[in-house]
Amino acid sequence: MVRTHRWLPRSVQLQFWDQIRAGTAAKPAAQAAGFAAATGGRLFRQAGGVISNAPRQTGPVRLSITERDEIACLTAAGHGPRAIGRAIGRPASTVSRELARNTGLTGAYRASSAQHRAEHRAKRPKTAKLRADPELRAVVQARLTRKWSPRQISERLVLDFPDRPEMRVSHETIYQSLYVQSRGALRRELTTALRTGRALRMPRRQAQARRERPAGGIRDMVNISQRPAEVADRAVPGHWEGDLILGGNNASAIGTLVERSTRFVMLLHLPDGRDAATVAEAMTDMIATLPPLLLGSLTWDQGKEMAHHQKITLDTGLQIYFCDPHSPWQRGSNENTNGLLRQYFPKGTDLSQHDAAELVRVATELNGRPRETLGWRTPAEALTALLSDQPTPGVATTA
């Protein structure tokens, strides 16, 4: 027999979701609102963890027909959005959006037409955009499969389909299509391709400070404070950040190198361990594939795997600088990249099982993902543009 539950009053649901928005877990939030913890967990799952779909306190959100009449009269009299907003007690941005949405082709704003359009837009339920457009849905699903984030997909659609406004979708719509049952236009299993890999969207919690490896006692290291100023502003190419990502029990590792201006990634294959000699050999071989334009500097943390840094500098000409202890933000691009790489190489797994060809494939896929900091170009595109007027022999094969 299917178990039924008493309908929860809206006021109780509002208390529950207010607790969720404050960062409380679903079960304690339910108990604080005065109903069963199991019911709270069910409500949270039904909403897909998407808090924006939860009930909110009602208020004078929408413009009334009376306010629209005032907007029409004041607009016809030549007043701007700020003056109109002061007159009707609304923000200027609300008035500006209202005029942009509902001004007719003749350039005139009519209150009755604006009210009709607003009522039509407010009708629910609506067919999800991704459910109604199979072409757009196919493009979004293909890019989710390639581990693009919803934000990357949304912004890149603008660049890839500049003359097709129908091929637009917000990142929030993509998230809701993945997580919310009633809007499930996308395959639910695609949530595993997201960076979090969660089947539910979880409230943001206060981030805990990461623990950086303690100082490795590296001799003759050059501190990051002595790094040239040109490296910090990312205007000059050829400056890299590096680190290791570790497998289960710290028994295996993969080296990561990220170019600061283009965010281009290269991965070091370390099947024989991560001692200083092995890392130095792998890094020297990888750096040898780069053109002279990209041989500026390398910033690393104070891990013992870089004990042979002077030999790397001698063999490659790459000056190496070391971060301060417990300061991962000094390698921000590398830290972010390592987080992305965990989609491919989860924590606690044996990283030695991935051969060199697999690392090249992952680096190629990551270099093909658009980045906001690059104007939604990909690192591969940014590197190609950088090298377009330069000699290209020996460019790394992960481009």
N, C-alpha and C positions, 0 to 999 in steps of 0.2 A: 504494500500500500504506500502511495506517495504521501510523504509527510507535508502537511500544510502549516503555514505560519501566519500568525495574526498580522494584519496589515499595520504597518508602522505609520503613525501620523507624520505629516510633513515636518512639523516642528521638531520631532525626535530625529528624523533623518538629517535635518539641518544641523542639529547638535553633533551628530556622528561625523558628518563631513567637515564641519569646522574643526573637530579634533584631528581628522586626517590631514587637513591643510596645515595644521600647526605642527605636523611631523609625528603624531602618535600612530602607532601600529593599529591595524584594523580591530583586533580583538579587545585591546584596552580601550579603544575609542568607543566600541559598542557598549562596554560595561559602564563607561563614563556617561553615555547617553541613556543608560537605563534599560538595555535589552541584552539578549544572549550574545555571547562572544561568537558562537557559530553563525548566527544571523549576520553579524557584522562582517565576518569573513566572506559570506555568500554575497552580500551587497557589494563588497569591494571587488570580488571576482566578476560579478555581472557587469560592473562598470569598466572592467578591463584595467582597473587601476588608473583610469583617466579621470582625474579629479574635475577637469573642466566640464564633464558631462554630469556631474553630481548636482543635486538641487542647490540653489543659492537663495539668499535672502532677496525677496522681491522689493522693488522700489521703482521710482519714476525713471525707468531706463529709456523707454521709447518716447519719442516726441508725440504729442497729442495733435489732433486736428486744429485746436485753437492756437497752439504754438506754431504750427505750419502756416496758419493764416497770418500771424504776426511776421514770420520770416518773409512771406511773399510780399507783404505791404512794405516792410523795411527795405527789402532788396530793391523793390520798384522805386523807392525813394532815394536809392543810391548809397545806402549804408553798407559797410563791409561786415565780414563775419565777427570781428571783435565787438563792434558796436551792437550788432544784433544779439550776440551772446549775452552782453551786459543787460540788454533790455528784457530778455526772456529768462535770464537766470541760468543760462547754459554755457558750457565751455565753448570758446571760439572754434575748437577743433570739431565739436559736434555739429555746429552750424556749417562749417566748411565741408564736412563729409556729406551732410544732407543736401547741400547745393550741388555738389559734384555728382551725387547719385541721381538726383531727381530733376535737374534742369533739363528741359526739353530741347529738341533739335532747333527750335526757334530762338533759344537763348533765354526763354522766360521760365520762371519757376512758378508752378501752380500748386496750391495747397491740396486741392482735391485729387489731382493726379499723383502727387507725392504720397498722400495717404493710401491711395489704392495700391501703389507699388509696394509700400512698406507692409501692408497687410498681406499681399501676395507672397512676399519674401518670408514672412513670419509663419506661413502655414507649415505644419508638421503632421506626419513625418515626411521627410524628403528622401528621394533616392540618392544614395551616396554617389558622389561624382565618379569614383573609380569603378563602381558597379555599373554605371550607365555608359561608360566609355571603354570598350574592350581594348582599343589601341593604346590609350593612355595606361590602362591597367597592365597591359603586357610589358610596356616599357618600364614601369615602376617595378614590377616583379622581377624583370631581368636584372635590374640594377641592384635590387635588394639581394638577389642571389650572388652578385659580385661583391657583397658586403659594403655597399655604399650606404651611408646614413640617410634617413629621410630628408634631412636638411640639404645634404649634398645633391640628392635627386631633385628636390624642388628647385634649387638655384640653378642647377645645370640644365634643366628643361628650358629655362629662359634663353640660355646660350645656344642650345642645340635646335630649338624650334622658335627662332625669333619672330617669324611671320605667322605663327599659329597660336593665337591666344587660347584656343581650346586645349592645347597641350600644356596646361599649367595646373599645378596642384600644390597646396601648401604642405609643409612638412607635418603640421598638426593633423591634416586630413589623412595623411599616410599612417601616422601613429594610430589614429582612431580606427582606421580600416583594419589594422592589425590586431588591436587590443579589444575593441568594443564589439560585443557579440552582435548587436543590432545593425552594425555598420561593416560587418565582416566581408568586404569586397575582395580582400587579399587572403591568400592562404595563410592560416594561422601558424603553420610550421616555419614561415619565413621570419618569425620573431627570433629564431635561433641564429639568423644572419646578422642581427643587430649587435652592436658592440656589447650590450649587457647580456644578450642571450636569454632574457627573461620572457616568460609567457604572460606576465602581468607587469603593468607599469607601476613602479614603486615610488612613493614620495621621496623627495630629495632629502637626504640626511646630511648633517654637518660632516664634512670630510675630515678624516683623521690625518694627521701629519704622517707622511711616509718616513720610514726609517732608512736612512742611507748607510751604506757600509762604512765602518770606521776607517780612519786613516790607515793606509797600508804601509806606512813607513818607507815610501818610495824615495830613493836618493836622487838629489839634484833635480827635483821637479821644479817647473816654472809655474807659479801661481797664476790664476786667472786674472788677478789684479794687474799683471804685467802684459796682458793681451792688448794688442793695438785697438784704439777706439773704433777703427773702421769695421772691426768684426761685430761690434755691438749693434750697429744700425742696419746690418744685413744688406747694405747697398752694394758691397763688394762681394762677388761670388768666390767660391773656393774654400770657405771656412766650414768645417764639419764639427758635429757633436757625435760622441760615441758612448757605448755602454754594452753590457752583456745582459741578456735575459736568460734566466736560469730555469732548468727543469726540476723535476721532482727530487727532493733531498739534495738539491744543489749539485747533482751528479752529472749534469749535462748543461750545455750552454750554446747560445747563438750570439754572435757579435752583430751589433747594429751601428751603422754609420748614416747620418742624416746631414745633408748639405743645408746650411742655414737659410740661404736666400731662395732656393727653389723647393726645399723640403724633399729633395730626391733621396731615396733610401737605397742602401746596399747592405746585404747581409753576409756575414762571415760564417763559413762552414767550419765548425770545430768538432769533428767527430772523435778526435784523439785527446780531448780534454781542454781545459782553459788555463793551463799554466802560462807563465809569461812568455816562454819561448814559442809555444804553439800559437798564441795570440799574435805575437810579433810577426811570425812567418805568414800567417793567414792575412794579416793586415797589409803587410808589404806586398804580397801578391795581388791583393785587391786594389791597392792604391796605384800599382803599376799600370792598371788599365785606364787611368784617368789622364786627360790632357793637361798640359801645364797650367791652363787657366784655372783649374780646380784644385791646385796644390797650394792652398794658403795655410791653413792651420787646422788643428784638431783639439777639441776640448773634451776631457774625460773626467770621471770621478777618481777618487784616490784608491781604487781597487788594486790589489797586488798583481793582477793580470797585466798591468802596464809597467811592471818593473824594468822591462827592456825598452823603455820609451826612447832612450838616447840612440839605440840601434835603429829603431824605426825612423827616427829623424835623419840619421846618417844615410840610410838606404833609400829614403823617399824624398827628403827635403821638406817634409811636412813638420812644421813646428808644433809641439804638443804642449797644451796648457792644462792645468789641473784645477778642478773646482774646490771650493772650500768644503770641509766636512759637513754632512747633513744639509746640503744646499742643492737639492735636485732642480730647483727653478733656474739655476745657472746653466742648465742644459734643457731648457724648456721644450724645444723642438724634438729632442731625442726622447724625453719623458713621454710626450704625447704620442710619438710614433710607437714606443714600446707598448703603450696601452692599446693601440690599434693592432699591433702584432699579436696580442693575446687572443684575438679572435681566431687566429690561425694556429697559435701555439699555446694552448691553455696552461695555466699554472698547474704544477704537480705532475705533468706528463714527462715522458722521456723524449727530450729534444734530439737525441742522437739518432732517432729513427728517421729523421728527415734528411734526405740526401741533398747534394749541392743543386741538382736540377729542381728539386722542390723549393729550395730557398730562392732560386732565380724566379720561379713562377710566382711565389708570394710577393717578392719585391716588385715584379712587373705589375701585378694586380694592384698593389698598394700605390705604386707610382702612376697608376691610371685612375685613381680616385680624385675627384675635384676637391680643392681646398678653398675655404672662404678667404684665407689670407692671401691667396693668389688670384683673387677675383674670379673664383670658381673655375680656374684652369687646373689642369692636373700637373703634378711635379714633372712628369715626362714632357708635357708641352712647354712648361717653363724652362726646362733644361735645353730642349731643342731650340727654343727662341734664343736662349743665351749663347748657344754654340753655333748659331746659324751663320755667323760671320767669322767663325774661328776654324782652324784646322781640326778635323774630326777623327783622324786615325787613333785607334786604341780606346775609343769611348766605351764605358762599361756596358756590358751586354744586357743590363736590366732596364735600359731605356725603353 
